Amino acid sequence: MRNEEMLLIPGPTPVVDSIYDALAGETRSHTDPRFVKIYKHTIDQTRKIFNTDGEVFVVAGSGTIAMEMAIVNTIAEGEKLLVISQGYFGDRFIKLGQAFGIEVDVLQSEWGQQVLPEDIDRKLSEGNYKAVTVTHADTSTGVAANLEAIVPVIKKHGALVIVDGVCASTAMDEDMSKEYGGPGNTLDIVLTGSQKAIGVPPGLALVAFNRTALDARAAMERVQAYYCDIYNWIPIMHDPSKYFATPAVNLIYALEEGLRIVLEEGIDARIKRHQAYGRAVRQSLAVYGMKALASEEVAAPTLSCIQYPEGVDDAQFRAAMADKGTILSGSLAHLAGKAFRLGHMGNTTADMLEKAVMQVGETLNEMGHQVDIAKAVEVFSNEIKQLAA
């Protein structure tokens, strides 16, 4: 990669040269047949990564636009939404829903923990919820949702399952043709952005609706949106030569190449790689006395929230890492200053992560916290070797 730094934050993530090259292609008219062909191919690729026979949407905007599209096209004003929150980004659905007059209830876990299926079952028994939002990998805590455990509970109560895959899609199992935990237990909507596990620069929202979610939209007389109304986008997704809003032409070039890389690796292989990377990072940093907020049983494979040993200054540590060329993120809310977040997804490589583990050890030693770098690298390497086995 020709990147000058290792961008190991929870997103954006490193961009490989072939994606940069695609992004730098000549900007053409959005109605140019050459661009229309690329846009149509990218829509078809998106359908493959979600494995859905419903509708997919690839539009200019962030993951927040994707969240809004999912909500406004399925839940009407006055209807009820249950938000399952395992961190800061799960909580974003609260204000989003309230902005459209949706009645929002929340189940929040302690940071670092999962919301329990039995608590979801109990809450859904209390009222007629139209939908439930689940953040697959919360970017603030590094906690993954257990879809096998909670999707059957949600479906038992007849609610739509809306999965926020912003920090998960193409790195975690989000197969919309799969039945999770039993017959009929499918994901109704999956949404994501271009800049995380997909590994493309920020600026595109990707959303997939299955037939059940499309039926929910059909039952709504109107929605409180214009840009986010999927009925304005369905004709474009079927025939990109038509016009509704100008697409992000160069980002579509980049996404086509990014999804080519994803599909060439294969979703199953990609999921396995991310799982190995997550374990390797967490276990190697534990050698330094750095404990992940999320235990291995609930940890996301795409990023980790790592707590500092006593006496490590967050700003000083991350500044020293930046001087070495590795960019890390601070933590949010009550963890600010007490932990950092490290992304290990998308186009990130094992060599990059091993280098980061070494640099973390070097930085701790420079700050007066003596650690065994050789041992940490050995732990990391042993985990990665299992991936190749």
KAGIGI-V225792 format. One record per backbone hydrogen bond with DSSP energy under -1.0 kcal/mol. CO is the residue of the C=O (numbers start at 1). NH is the residue of the N-H. E is the energy in kcal/mol with one decimal. If there is no record, write none. Layout:
co: <CO	CO>
nh: <NH	NH>
e: <E	E>
//
This chain:
co: <6	6	8	16	17	18	19	20	22	29	32	33	34	35	36	37	38	39	40	41	42	43	44	45	46	47	47	50	55	57	59	62	63	64	65	66	67	68	69	71	71	76	79	80	80	81	82	83	85	87	90	91	92	93	94	95	97	97	98	101	103	105	107	110	116	117	118	119	120	121	123	127	130	131	132	133	134	136	138	142	143	145	146	147	150	151	152	154	155	160	161	161	162	163	163	164	165	165	168	168	175	182	184	185	188	189	190	191	192	194	195	203	204	205	206	207	208	209	210	211	212	213	214	215	217	223	229	230	233	234	235	239	247	248	249	250	251	252	253	254	255	256	257	258	259	260	261	262	266	267	268	269	270	271	272	273	274	275	276	277	278	279	280	281	282	285	285	286	291	295	295	298	302	304	305	306	309	313	314	315	316	317	318	319	320	321	322	325	327	329	332	333	335	338	340	341	342	345	349	350	351	352	353	354	355	356	357	358	359	360	361	362	363	364	365	372	373	374	375	376	377	378	379	380	381	382	384	385>
nh: <8	327	343	20	21	22	23	24	25	32	36	37	38	39	40	41	42	43	44	45	46	47	48	49	50	51	52	176	209	207	205	66	67	68	69	70	71	72	73	74	75	79	103	130	131	105	133	107	109	91	93	94	96	97	98	99	100	102	101	78	81	83	85	113	120	121	122	123	124	125	126	129	160	82	162	84	164	145	142	300	138	147	150	151	154	155	156	159	158	132	188	189	134	165	191	136	168	169	171	172	178	185	186	180	210	163	208	165	206	200	13	61	194	59	192	57	190	55	214	215	216	217	218	219	220	225	232	234	237	238	239	242	249	252	253	254	255	256	257	258	259	260	261	262	263	264	265	266	270	271	272	273	274	275	276	277	278	279	280	281	282	283	284	285	286	288	290	289	307	298	299	144	344	342	293	340	312	317	318	319	320	321	322	323	324	326	325	6	8	341	335	336	338	308	306	329	304	348	353	354	355	356	357	358	359	360	361	362	363	364	365	366	367	369	368	376	377	378	379	380	381	382	383	384	385	386	388	389>
e: <-1.4	-2.8	-1.4	-2.0	-3.0	-1.8	-2.7	-1.8	-1.7	-1.4	-2.8	-2.0	-1.3	-2.9	-2.6	-2.1	-2.4	-2.2	-2.1	-2.4	-2.3	-2.0	-1.5	-2.0	-1.6	-1.2	-1.3	-2.5	-3.1	-2.2	-3.1	-1.5	-2.2	-2.3	-2.7	-1.9	-1.9	-2.8	-1.2	-1.6	-2.3	-2.2	-2.7	-2.4	-1.1	-2.6	-2.2	-2.8	-2.2	-1.3	-1.3	-1.8	-1.7	-2.5	-2.3	-2.0	-1.3	-2.2	-1.7	-2.4	-2.8	-2.9	-2.8	-2.4	-1.7	-2.6	-2.0	-2.2	-2.7	-1.3	-1.5	-1.3	-2.2	-2.3	-2.8	-2.3	-3.0	-2.5	-2.6	-2.6	-2.5	-1.1	-2.0	-2.3	-2.3	-2.6	-1.8	-1.6	-1.7	-2.6	-1.3	-2.0	-2.6	-1.0	-2.2	-2.2	-2.3	-2.9	-2.7	-1.4	-1.3	-1.6	-1.6	-3.5	-2.7	-3.2	-2.7	-2.7	-2.6	-2.4	-1.3	-2.5	-1.6	-2.3	-2.8	-2.9	-1.8	-1.8	-2.1	-2.1	-1.6	-1.8	-2.3	-1.6	-1.5	-1.7	-1.9	-2.4	-2.5	-1.8	-1.9	-2.3	-1.7	-2.1	-1.6	-2.1	-2.8	-2.4	-1.7	-2.7	-3.0	-1.6	-2.0	-1.9	-2.8	-2.2	-2.1	-2.2	-2.4	-2.6	-2.1	-2.3	-2.3	-2.2	-2.0	-2.6	-2.5	-2.2	-2.6	-2.5	-2.4	-2.7	-2.0	-2.3	-1.4	-1.1	-1.8	-1.8	-2.9	-1.5	-1.1	-3.3	-2.9	-2.6	-3.1	-2.5	-1.5	-2.6	-2.7	-2.0	-2.2	-2.1	-2.1	-2.1	-1.0	-2.5	-1.5	-3.4	-1.4	-3.2	-2.1	-1.7	-2.5	-2.2	-3.2	-2.2	-2.3	-1.6	-2.0	-2.6	-2.2	-2.1	-2.3	-2.1	-2.5	-2.6	-1.9	-2.5	-2.7	-2.4	-2.3	-2.3	-1.5	-3.0	-1.5	-1.8	-2.6	-2.0	-2.3	-2.3	-2.8	-2.3	-1.6	-2.0	-2.5	-1.2	-1.2	-1.0>
//
